[in-house]
């Protein structure tokens, strides 16, 4: 027997997550099937057809759950469309086609995408990915659709120019200087500080977001406080406490980088929100420790850690102490439009990294590349 397929494995997790958030999983199942395409039928005993960078095990899908006040949690599915004959150019073409299909189905305008797509869509894509999508499922209303562009798709040397031009076309021309002044450490643009994602909500409403993500290699908590200070009306210093709770200290974070993102509304030059993403899996021994840290962060911001345990039960197929990487990131959302905490979860479709205590002696960068342990090794545990 070949065992479950990628779709069967991921859909079981997604349906359980939707039920945690009181969401009907029927549409989510349909969209997951379309995202995975023909690759969804591949058994997990076979390696993925394309080594996607969405997840550590190269699965092309990741889930997250966002906790916010006065609302049920929301479920997000992030994914990369993989063409029947995978490759950088063919995957990018498949992603564009899928995005158009989803926008039509969900009634989302492609107008803003059309204004910037020539910057980020090319016949010769470079970098770690071409285009990613996310679908956000809420307890009420239609799902929200978001596209992630790769600023380095024409090479790292052109990333800054692409982002500056995209912001200009969306009525945010003065925002680029703000990013340089606050989020980029002196002399680190394209080095320690990388433009990781440029993202758009599809739609033309006044609260449709533009988001810019910056990855900070080797950063300290004070660096993201400086970045968050660009947003009026938020307590930027909370980033220090969040780093301490989730990341285990104030840094420097020499494993996977801290990532910060700005949220803009089109036409408003100043950012309205800032989010900090801490890659908890790089700074704990195992997922039991990661769970405790994320639970502490949720408790700090007024959320019930029992909801985290429900979410973990929806996706986990092994004891938390048996590996590291099920809980990948935790993020703190400050400002508009949805303040709160988000937890990011690997499907672990193709395996889990062993606990870090079994990786003693290897540098952090090498530990993060340890071979995966197949999730089937934990059956019956």
C-alpha positions as CSV (number, residue, x, y, z in Angstrom):
1,X,0.0,0.0,0.0
2,X,1.2,3.5,-0.8
3,X,-0.4,5.2,2.1
4,X,-2.3,8.5,2.1
5,X,-1.8,11.1,-0.6
6,X,-0.7,14.7,0.0
7,X,-4.2,15.9,-0.5
8,X,-5.7,13.4,1.9
9,X,-3.1,14.2,4.6
10,X,-3.4,18.0,4.2
11,X,-7.2,18.0,3.8
12,X,-7.7,16.1,7.0
13,X,-5.7,18.7,8.9
14,X,-7.5,21.6,7.1
15,X,-10.9,20.3,7.8
16,X,-10.1,19.8,11.5
17,X,-8.7,23.3,11.7
18,X,-11.8,24.7,10.1
19,X,-14.0,22.9,12.6
20,X,-11.9,24.4,15.4
21,X,-12.8,27.9,14.1
22,X,-16.5,27.0,13.4
23,X,-15.9,27.2,9.6
24,X,-17.6,24.9,7.1
25,X,-14.7,23.1,5.5
26,X,-16.4,22.3,2.1
27,X,-15.1,25.3,0.2
28,X,-11.7,25.0,1.9
29,X,-11.4,21.4,0.7
30,X,-12.2,22.4,-2.9
31,X,-9.6,25.2,-2.9
32,X,-7.0,23.0,-1.4
33,X,-7.6,20.4,-4.1
34,X,-7.2,23.1,-6.8
35,X,-4.0,24.4,-5.2
36,X,-2.4,21.0,-5.1
37,X,-3.5,20.0,-8.5
38,X,-2.3,16.7,-9.9
39,X,0.5,16.7,-7.2
40,X,-2.2,16.2,-4.5
41,X,-2.7,12.6,-5.6
42,X,0.9,11.7,-5.1
43,X,1.4,9.3,-2.1
44,X,3.4,10.6,0.8
45,X,5.8,7.7,0.3
46,X,7.1,9.6,-2.8
47,X,9.1,12.8,-2.4
48,X,7.3,16.0,-3.6
49,X,7.5,16.7,-7.3
50,X,8.9,20.2,-6.7
51,X,11.0,21.3,-3.6
52,X,8.7,24.1,-2.5
53,X,10.0,26.6,0.0
54,X,6.6,27.0,1.6
55,X,7.6,24.4,4.2
56,X,10.8,22.9,5.6
57,X,9.9,19.5,4.2
58,X,9.1,21.0,0.8
59,X,5.4,20.5,0.9
60,X,3.7,23.2,-1.1
61,X,1.2,24.2,1.6
62,X,1.2,25.5,5.2
63,X,-1.6,26.4,7.6
64,X,-1.9,29.1,10.2
65,X,-4.5,30.2,12.7
66,X,-5.0,33.8,13.7
67,X,-6.4,34.8,17.1
68,X,-8.1,38.1,17.4
69,X,-10.3,39.8,20.0
70,X,-14.1,39.6,19.7
71,X,-14.0,37.1,16.8
72,X,-13.5,33.4,16.2
73,X,-10.0,32.4,15.1
74,X,-9.4,32.5,11.3
75,X,-7.7,29.8,9.3
76,X,-5.2,30.6,6.5
77,X,-3.9,28.3,3.8
78,X,-0.6,29.4,2.2
79,X,0.5,27.6,-0.9
80,X,2.5,27.4,-4.1
81,X,1.0,26.2,-7.3
82,X,3.1,23.5,-8.9
83,X,2.8,22.9,-12.6
84,X,2.3,19.4,-14.1
85,X,5.8,19.7,-15.4
86,X,7.4,21.7,-12.5
87,X,9.9,24.4,-13.0
88,X,10.3,28.0,-12.0
89,X,8.7,29.5,-15.1
90,X,5.9,26.9,-15.4
91,X,5.1,27.2,-11.7
92,X,4.8,30.9,-12.0
93,X,2.5,30.5,-15.0
94,X,0.4,28.0,-13.1
95,X,0.2,30.4,-10.1
96,X,-1.1,33.2,-12.3
97,X,-3.7,31.0,-13.8
98,X,-4.9,29.7,-10.5
99,X,-5.0,33.2,-9.0
100,X,-7.3,34.4,-11.8
101,X,-9.6,31.4,-11.4
102,X,-9.9,32.0,-7.7
103,X,-10.5,35.7,-8.0
104,X,-13.3,35.0,-10.4
105,X,-14.9,32.4,-8.1
106,X,-14.6,34.5,-5.0
107,X,-15.6,37.8,-6.7
108,X,-12.2,39.5,-6.1
109,X,-10.9,42.2,-8.4
110,X,-7.6,41.7,-10.2
111,X,-7.1,45.4,-10.8
112,X,-4.4,46.0,-8.3
113,X,-2.6,42.8,-9.3
114,X,-2.7,44.0,-12.9
115,X,-1.1,47.3,-12.0
116,X,2.1,45.6,-10.7
117,X,2.2,42.1,-12.3
118,X,4.7,43.1,-15.0
119,X,7.2,43.9,-12.3
120,X,7.0,40.4,-10.7
121,X,6.0,38.1,-13.5
122,X,8.8,37.2,-15.9
123,X,9.8,34.4,-18.3
124,X,13.0,33.9,-16.4
125,X,12.1,33.9,-12.7
126,X,14.9,33.8,-10.1
127,X,15.0,33.3,-6.4
128,X,13.3,30.8,-4.1
129,X,9.8,31.1,-5.5
130,X,7.7,32.8,-8.2
131,X,4.3,33.5,-6.6
132,X,2.5,32.2,-3.6
133,X,-1.2,32.5,-2.6
134,X,-3.1,32.5,0.6
135,X,-6.7,32.1,1.3
136,X,-8.1,33.3,4.6
137,X,-11.2,31.6,5.9
138,X,-13.4,33.4,8.4
139,X,-16.4,32.3,10.4
140,X,-18.6,34.5,8.2
141,X,-18.4,35.9,4.7
142,X,-16.4,34.9,1.7
143,X,-12.8,33.9,2.0
144,X,-10.1,36.6,1.5
145,X,-7.5,36.1,-1.2
146,X,-3.9,37.3,-1.1
147,X,-1.0,37.1,-3.5
148,X,2.7,37.1,-2.5
149,X,5.2,38.3,-5.0
150,X,9.0,37.6,-4.9
151,X,10.9,40.9,-4.8
152,X,14.1,39.0,-5.9
153,X,12.4,37.4,-8.9
154,X,14.7,39.4,-11.3
155,X,17.7,39.0,-9.0
156,X,18.6,40.3,-5.6
157,X,20.1,43.4,-7.1
158,X,16.8,44.6,-8.5
159,X,14.6,43.8,-5.5
160,X,14.6,47.3,-4.1
161,X,13.8,49.0,-7.4
162,X,10.9,46.6,-8.0
163,X,9.4,47.2,-4.5
164,X,9.8,51.0,-4.8
165,X,8.1,51.0,-8.2
166,X,5.3,48.8,-7.0
167,X,4.6,51.0,-4.0
168,X,4.6,54.0,-6.3
169,X,2.0,52.5,-8.6
170,X,-0.2,51.8,-5.7
171,X,-0.1,55.3,-4.4
172,X,2.5,54.7,-1.7
173,X,5.5,56.3,-3.2
174,X,6.7,58.0,0.0
175,X,6.5,54.7,1.9
176,X,9.7,53.4,0.5
177,X,11.8,56.0,2.2
178,X,10.1,55.2,5.5
179,X,11.1,51.5,5.1
180,X,14.7,52.5,4.5
181,X,14.7,54.8,7.5
182,X,13.1,52.4,10.0
183,X,13.3,48.8,8.9
184,X,16.7,48.6,7.1
185,X,19.8,48.6,9.3
186,X,22.5,50.9,7.8
187,X,24.3,49.2,5.0
188,X,22.3,46.0,5.3
189,X,19.8,46.3,2.4
190,X,20.2,43.1,0.3
191,X,22.5,41.6,2.9
192,X,21.3,41.2,6.5
193,X,18.0,42.8,5.6
194,X,16.2,41.2,2.7
195,X,13.0,42.1,1.0
196,X,11.2,38.8,1.4
197,X,7.7,39.3,0.1
198,X,5.5,42.0,-1.5
199,X,1.9,41.1,-0.9
200,X,-1.5,42.3,-2.0
201,X,-5.1,41.6,-0.9
202,X,-7.1,41.1,-4.1
203,X,-10.0,43.5,-4.1
204,X,-10.6,47.2,-4.3
205,X,-12.1,48.0,-0.9
206,X,-10.7,50.7,1.3
207,X,-9.2,48.1,3.7
208,X,-7.6,46.0,1.0
209,X,-4.0,45.7,2.2
210,X,-0.5,46.1,0.7
211,X,2.1,44.3,2.8
212,X,5.9,44.4,2.6
213,X,7.9,41.8,4.5
214,X,11.6,42.3,5.5
215,X,13.7,39.4,6.8
216,X,16.4,40.4,9.4
217,X,19.3,38.0,9.6
218,X,21.1,38.1,12.9
219,X,18.9,40.8,14.2
220,X,18.1,41.7,17.8
221,X,14.8,42.7,19.3
222,X,15.8,46.3,19.3
223,X,16.1,46.2,15.5
224,X,12.4,45.2,15.1
225,X,11.4,47.8,17.7
226,X,13.0,50.4,15.5
227,X,11.1,49.1,12.5
228,X,7.8,49.0,14.3
229,X,8.3,52.6,15.5
230,X,7.3,53.7,12.0
231,X,3.7,52.9,12.8
232,X,1.8,55.5,14.8
233,X,-0.3,54.4,17.8
234,X,1.2,51.0,18.5
235,X,3.4,49.9,21.4
236,X,6.5,49.0,19.4
237,X,8.3,48.0,22.6
238,X,6.0,45.0,22.8
239,X,8.2,43.4,20.2
240,X,10.9,43.0,22.8
241,X,8.6,41.0,25.1
242,X,7.3,38.9,22.2
243,X,10.9,38.0,21.2
244,X,11.6,37.1,24.8
245,X,8.6,34.9,25.2
246,X,8.6,33.1,21.8
247,X,12.2,33.4,20.8
248,X,13.8,32.9,24.2
249,X,15.5,36.3,24.5
250,X,16.4,39.6,22.9
251,X,18.8,38.1,20.3
252,X,20.8,38.1,18.3
253,X,18.7,35.7,16.3
254,X,21.3,33.8,14.4
255,X,19.2,30.9,13.2
256,X,16.3,31.6,11.0
257,X,15.7,35.3,10.8
258,X,13.1,37.5,12.5
259,X,10.7,38.9,9.9
260,X,8.7,42.1,10.1
261,X,5.9,43.3,7.8
262,X,4.2,46.6,7.3
263,X,0.6,46.9,6.4
264,X,-0.5,49.8,4.2
265,X,-3.9,50.9,2.9
266,X,-3.7,52.2,-0.7
267,X,-3.3,55.9,-0.9
268,X,-2.3,56.3,2.8
269,X,1.4,56.9,2.9
270,X,2.0,55.9,6.5
271,X,1.7,52.2,7.5
272,X,-1.3,51.3,9.7
273,X,0.1,48.1,11.1
274,X,3.2,46.1,11.9
275,X,3.6,42.4,12.4
276,X,6.6,40.5,13.9
277,X,7.2,36.9,13.0
278,X,9.5,34.8,15.3
279,X,10.6,31.4,13.8
280,X,10.1,29.6,17.1
281,X,11.3,26.2,15.7
282,X,14.8,27.5,15.4
283,X,15.0,28.5,19.1
284,X,13.6,25.5,20.9
285,X,14.6,21.9,21.4
286,X,11.3,20.4,20.4
287,X,7.6,21.2,19.7
288,X,6.7,20.6,23.3
289,X,8.8,23.6,24.2
290,X,7.5,25.6,21.2
291,X,3.9,24.9,22.4
292,X,4.7,26.2,25.9
293,X,6.3,29.4,24.5
294,X,3.4,30.1,22.1
295,X,0.8,29.3,24.8
296,X,2.6,31.9,27.0
297,X,2.4,34.5,24.3
298,X,-1.3,33.8,23.7
299,X,-2.0,34.1,27.5
300,X,0.0,37.4,27.6
301,X,-2.3,38.9,25.0
302,X,-5.6,37.6,26.5
303,X,-6.2,34.4,24.5
304,X,-7.0,31.0,25.9
305,X,-4.0,28.6,25.4
306,X,-6.6,25.8,25.3
307,X,-7.5,27.0,21.8
308,X,-3.9,26.5,20.8
309,X,-4.0,22.9,22.1
310,X,-7.1,22.3,20.0
311,X,-5.4,23.6,16.9
312,X,-2.3,21.5,17.6
313,X,-4.5,18.4,17.9
314,X,-6.0,19.1,14.5
315,X,-2.6,18.8,12.7
316,X,-0.2,16.8,14.9
317,X,0.4,13.2,14.0
318,X,3.2,12.6,16.6
319,X,4.1,13.5,20.2
320,X,5.3,17.1,20.4
321,X,8.5,16.0,22.1
322,X,9.4,13.7,19.2
323,X,10.4,16.4,16.7
324,X,10.7,20.1,16.0
325,X,9.1,22.2,13.3
326,X,5.3,21.5,13.6
327,X,5.0,25.0,15.1
328,X,7.0,27.0,12.7
329,X,6.4,30.7,13.5
330,X,4.4,32.8,15.9
331,X,3.5,36.4,14.9
332,X,2.4,39.4,16.9
333,X,0.1,41.7,14.9
334,X,0.1,45.3,16.0
335,X,-2.2,48.1,14.7
336,X,-4.8,47.7,11.9
337,X,-6.7,45.9,10.7
338,X,-6.5,42.7,12.8
339,X,-4.4,43.0,15.9
340,X,-3.6,39.7,17.7
341,X,-1.4,36.6,17.5
342,X,-1.0,34.1,14.7
343,X,0.4,30.6,14.9
344,X,1.9,28.9,11.9
345,X,1.8,25.1,11.4
346,X,3.6,22.7,9.2
347,X,1.7,19.9,7.6
348,X,4.8,17.7,8.1
349,X,3.5,15.8,5.1
350,X,7.0,14.5,4.3
351,X,8.5,14.3,7.7
352,X,9.7,16.1,10.9
353,X,13.1,17.2,12.0
354,X,14.3,15.4,15.1
355,X,14.4,17.2,18.4
356,X,17.3,19.7,18.6
357,X,18.8,17.9,21.6
358,X,19.6,15.1,19.1
359,X,21.5,17.6,16.9
360,X,24.1,18.7,19.5
361,X,27.4,19.8,18.0
362,X,26.0,21.0,14.7
363,X,25.9,24.8,14.0
364,X,22.5,26.3,13.9
365,X,22.5,26.6,10.1
366,X,23.3,22.9,9.8
367,X,20.8,21.8,12.4
368,X,18.1,23.6,10.3
369,X,19.0,21.3,7.4
370,X,18.9,18.0,9.3
371,X,17.2,15.2,7.3
372,X,13.5,14.8,8.2
373,X,12.2,11.9,10.2
374,X,9.2,10.4,8.5
375,X,5.9,11.1,10.3
376,X,5.1,7.4,9.8
377,X,7.9,6.6,12.3
378,X,5.5,7.9,15.0
379,X,2.5,5.8,14.1
380,X,0.9,4.4,17.2
381,X,3.1,6.5,19.5
